[in-house]
Structures are given as C-alpha cells and as structure tokens.
Amino acid sequence: MRHVQGRARRARAALAAVVTWAGLLAGAVSCSSDGPIGGAFGPPAPEDVIRVTPEDGGKGIRPGTRLRVWVPDGRLESVKVVKSQDARESPVPGRVSADGLTWTPDEERLALAAKYTVDVVAVDGSGRRSARHTTFTTHVPEERFIGYVAPEDRSTVGTGMIVSLEFNREIKRRAAVERAIRVRSVPAVDIRPHWFGGSRLDFRPEHYWKPGTKVTVDLRLRDVEGAPGVYGLQHRTFTFTVGRSQVSVVDASRHTMKVRRDGELLATVPITAGARKTPTYNGKMVITEMLEVTRMNSRTVGFGGEYDIPDVPHAIRLTSSGTFLHGNYWADTDVFGERNVSHGCIGLRDDKGGNAQAPAGWFFDRSLVGDVVEVINSKDKTVAPDNGLGGWNMSWKEWKAGSAVK
C-alpha cells in the first residue's frame, strides 16, 4: 500500500496528536488491502467535503493570501495548522465559527519562507467522517534559497534518524552549500553528507546513533551562493536528541514483525504485507510521519476503485512513495500472521476508530519518528535510498561518495 489521498507525499515528518499531523517529504499516497470498501457508492472525495485555501501543494504563496478551512455542510470536528520555519515548528491558532462550517486563523498574514501543514477531520451533511491533509509553502524573497529541515528543532527521535534538507531551489554550487552546513554530535561520531539530486542533502553517521546522543545542526547559509545569483537566507542552529533504540524487523514470508527495544525483544506481532502482485519493499525504512487517522484511496496511484477508506487508523509513514505501516480493521482477522493481502503496506490488526490495545495501537504508542522498520523476505526490490529516509540501505563507502566536497 504505497499511497494516501490528499497528496500526503508532499508532507514532511512530524508527530501525530489527534489526527494527521504533518510531514517532511511531500506526496499523495494510498494503500489498502483485501478488496474494495464502498465501491462506486463509497465516501465522497475529501476535497469535496473539506475545502482548504491555499490549495494543496501550493508553492510561493504570497503573504496576503487568506488561509481558510471550511465545509459546505456538516461540521468541522478538528482543525490543526502547523507552521514550520527554519526547522522550528509552531501551531497556528484559529477558531471554528459558531455554525461549525468555517475555521479561520488568528494571524492575518502568512509568514514568508514557511511551510504550512493543515490537518482536518470533518463530518458531512450525511454524517460521514472525512480526513484531509494538505501542505503549502509561502513566498521566498527573490534570488534566495532555503532548506526545509528534518527532524524538527528540539525533537526526540529514534536511532535511525537521518538529517535531511530539502531546498526550495536547485543547488548548482553544492560544495559551497555543503561547507556551510555543519552537523555534530555528543558523543562525537563521523557524520557525512550525501546529495540526492540538486535539491536534497542528507547527513548520517556510519551506524545508527547511540541512544542519548545530542545532535546539533548549524545552518550558515545566509549569503552563500547556491546557484548563480541565488543566495542563502538562513543563519541558525537547531538541535535534537536521540531517544531509546527501537528496531522492528518485518518478515514478509513469516507474516510477523519482531519489535526490539535496546536489543531486547518486546513482542512478535502478526502482520499482513504486500500481496504477490503488489509486494512490500525490502530494506531498512525510517519512520518519518505518524498519523492518528488518514484517508487511503486506490485512485490516487492509478488503480481502479479497489478501495477508498476514509479513516485508516494508526498510520506510520515509511517511504515518501507511500509505504505505510498502519492499522487495518477491514480485513478478516485470520489474515494477520497467515497471509499477505495488502497493496504494499504493512497491516496490523486494529479496530475502526483505532484501538490503543490492538496491535496497531500498541505499536503506534511505542514508536518515534526516526525508528527503523526493516523488511526482509519480500518478493520486491530493496527500497531506494532517497525514498523517504532510506539511506541506511547504502554502504558507508557509497554514502561518502555522495559528498560534493572532494
């Protein structure tokens, strides 16, 4: 299951609170398992129920543009808007109108050079719940570039976290930009950069971080020429802390996931992985986003109407292309631990609405952005190193070769 409605593949990493809270890398993804739900008469598309301006995926939005969330009928159940600038995340306060139809922010103007994430749950006039997740970025002054950074400032992450910068413009002078960014840790380890194309730069050590490590990222990009006539805007420092170690290994052939915390086995969880025609990627994947509830629709990835599930619970993003580990309440309970029936995702048993005591809820509550989930014995290829934070699938020699500084 590699794709979620609402173009969530453009979102970046971020933790969940009540519903789908924010991401790092953008994109619309969707995945499901075991056949259609609702068919041609299923729930309406989320964009028909929940309206958001600026539009999903908008870039260069001017500060005078109005941010607004509304529904034509029914009511808004929850609205959360988050603004990210220079790797610092802050909520955007606002209020829902008395009739429950409209949400407006307290701030009159959008911030410059910021990324906004909007997460909404609403009920339409027929009582059907929908979830919508949208993102947009605001105007960056002409001839400037910035880097959107993951993880968030002052966050606590798993031991597999990779520092990732996504630039808003293509970087032509990569060596100059690379020299202006310093990543250091306590205790100290060798941390190296790797470029994926001209707009993404990742940093990682040779091995997973040790628990308790403090990592500092210095961005000294202001006035650095990243391309002819294009100069950096940022000059700041941010930090994050590495929490406990948790690595989970999914064996697609045995239909199990072994969850280990600090090397000790916590549990062996029955799962269902990708079916024969839609297998799950092999390889090491890093949690980049955690969503309490989201919508998954097969049409967003070129399938027919196989499924349209408006309220997938406990959804954990593993790749930017749409591989998720998530709760599944619609499949027969006897598939977990016995058969692979999904469209590429990893399914754990759950209840409609999400159950903290079910396997999916149990795993969600014990996970962090930055935790590693490794898939073995699947019939698919190894996940690409730039698909999400897949850099751990490269050898240290290959990784170091991706530096622009020779």
C-alpha positions, -999 to 999 in steps of 0.1 A, spaced: 0 0 0 21 29 -12 -2 59 -15 -25 82 7 -52 106 -5 -47 142 -1 -12 142 -16 4 133 17 37 125 -2 44 163 -1 42 163 36 73 161 60 79 143 91 60 153 122 43 136 152 6 130 154 -17 145 182 -53 139 173 -54 134 136 -29 136 107 -2 159 119 24 170 94 52 155 75 85 161 59 85 149 25 55 157 2 33 134 -18 -1 118 -24 -1 82 -14 -27 55 -9 -28 19 1 -52 -7 14 -57 -44 15 -82 -71 7 -106 -55 -17 -129 -26 -21 -148 -7 5 -178 12 -5 -173 7 -43 -188 33 -66 -211 44 -38 -183 49 -12 -175 81 7 -170 113 -12 -136 126 -20 -121 145 9 -116 176 -12 -154 176 -18 -161 175 19 -133 197 32 -122 228 14 -88 244 21 -71 275 7 -44 280 -3 -46 248 -24 -27 216 -15 8 216 -29 8 254 -35 42 270 -37 53 306 -34 21 316 -18 21 354 -11 17 366 25 -15 384 16 -33 352 6 -61 342 30 -58 308 49 -92 293 53 -108 259 60 -145 252 55 -171 226 47 -202 232 25 -224 214 51 -219 192 81 -193 204 107 -156 206 113 -146 182 141 -109 192 144 -85 216 126 -48 217 132 -25 240 113 13 240 119 39 265 105 75 254 100 103 279 95 140 271 97 132 237 112 111 252 140 75 241 142 48 262 158 10 259 159 -12 284 141 -41 294 164 -75 299 150 -112 293 157 -142 275 143 -173 295 136 -204 291 157 -221 271 129 -191 247 127 -186 253 90 -155 276 89 -121 278 105 -101 310 103 -66 317 118 -59 344 143 -29 355 123 -39 378 95 -9 372 72 11 342 62 47 340 71 74 343 45 96 313 36 74 289 57 58 255 52 22 251 64 6 218 72 -32 216 75 -49 186 91 -87 185 92 -114 160 103 -150 168 94 -184 152 92 -205 159 61 -243 165 59 -249 128 58 -228 121 89 -198 106 71 -164 114 85 -135 125 63 -99 134 70 -78 158 48 -41 166 50 -27 194 29 5 214 27 17 246 10 48 268 11 49 305 11 69 330 -9 107 332 -5 122 365 -15 136 366 -50 171 352 -55 171 335 -22 171 298 -12 163 280 20 164 244 32 134 227 49 150 206 76 140 173 93 138 164 121 122 193 140 142 215 163 143 201 199 126 169 190 134 134 204 138 108 176 147 72 171 183 60 165 178 57 127 170 94 121 188 109 91 192 147 90 176 158 57 175 192 40 151 198 11 160 230 -8 133 252 -24 156 258 -54 181 236 -73 216 239 -59 242 243 -85 272 251 -62 268 221 -39 302 222 -24 297 258 -12 264 249 4 277 217 19 306 235 35 281 260 51 263 232 70 278 215 100 263 185 118 280 174 150 271 152 179 279 144 216 293 118 219 312 126 187 309 104 156 319 108 120 289 123 102 289 126 64 267 143 38 252 127 7 234 146 -22 203 132 -38 200 153 -70 203 191 -68 177 199 -41 182 174 -13 212 169 11 212 142 39 236 136 68 241 104 87 268 85 107 282 51 96 259 33 121 227 41 139 230 68 165 236 57 201 207 64 225 211 97 243 232 113 216 227 151 213 229 163 177 234 200 166 229 212 131 244 246 122 230 263 90 253 291 79 236 296 45 229 333 46 246 349 16 261 316 4 257 315 -34 239 282 -40 234 289 -78 245 318 -100 229 349 -84 209 329 -58 219 333 -22 210 316 10 187 331 36 192 310 68 216 315 97 206 295 126 212 264 148 189 237 158 192 205 179 176 172 185 180 143 209 182 106 201 160 85 223 159 48 231 168 23 203 139 5 186 143 -16 155 115 -37 142 120 -65 116 91 -75 94 95 -109 79 71 -109 49 73 -147 44 65 -155 80 40 -127 84 55 -114 116 72 -83 130 97 -86 158 99 -54 178 132 -49 197 138 -22 223 175 -16 232 183 -50 218 156 -69 238 126 -85 222 94 -66 232 69 -86 211 64 -106 180 34 -91 162 13 -108 134 12 -87 102 0 -88 67 23 -75 40 21 -69 2 3 -95 -19 21 -113 -47 13 -87 -73 19 -57 -50 47 -68 -27 63 -47 1 97 -32 -4 126 -49 13 152 -30 32 156 -5 61 130 22 63 127 50 88 95 64 103 91 99 90 55 107 99 28 94 123 -9 99 116 -37 91 141 -61 88 112 -59 94 74 -77 85 42 -64 60 16 -78 58 -19 -66 35 -47 -74 60 -75 -45 83 -63 -20 57 -75 -35 46 -108 -56 17 -96 -93 15 -102 -119 16 -74 -104 -12 -53 -106 7 -21 -114 41 -5 -110 41 32 -117 75 49 -104 66 84 -73 44 83 -61 44 120 -25 45 134 -8 52 100 30 53 102 48 65 70 79 46 60 86 60 25 78 91 5 63 70 -22 36 57 2 47 26 21 29 27 55 26 5 85 -9 10 97 -39 -3 115 -63 -25 95 -99 -31 107 -115 -41 74 -96 -73 66 -106 -107 80 -87 -112 113 -74 -145 102 -51 -129 75 -28 -114 102 1 -138 107 -11 -160 79 -14 -143 45 -1 -112 26 -31 -93 11 -21 -56 10 -12 -33 -18 24 -29 -4 19 -16 31 23 -35 63 -10 -40 81 -15 -47 118 -49 -56 133 -69 -27 146 -105 -16 153 -125 10 134 -117 44 151 -84 30 164 -78 8 195 -48 15 217 -49 -21 229 -49 -36 194 -15 -45 178 -15 -13 156 -23 10 185 2 -8 208 30 -3 182 19 33 174 21 43 211 57 29 213 71 44 182 91 76 174 99 94 142 133 81 134 127 45 145 138 18 119 115 -8 104 133 -33 83 115 -56 58 131 -90 49 120 -119 27 96 -99 5 94 -105 -33 100 -69 -41 133 -50 -46 151 -31 -19 137 4 -13 156 32 -30 179 52 -6 161 85 -15 126 71 -10 119 85 24 150 82 47 163 51 30 200 60 32 208 31 56 205 8 26 237 23 11 271 11 22 293 37 41 316 39 11 286 46 -13 273 72 12 305 91 15 309 92 -23 278 114 -25 296 144 -10 302 174 -33 334 183 -14 363 162 -28 
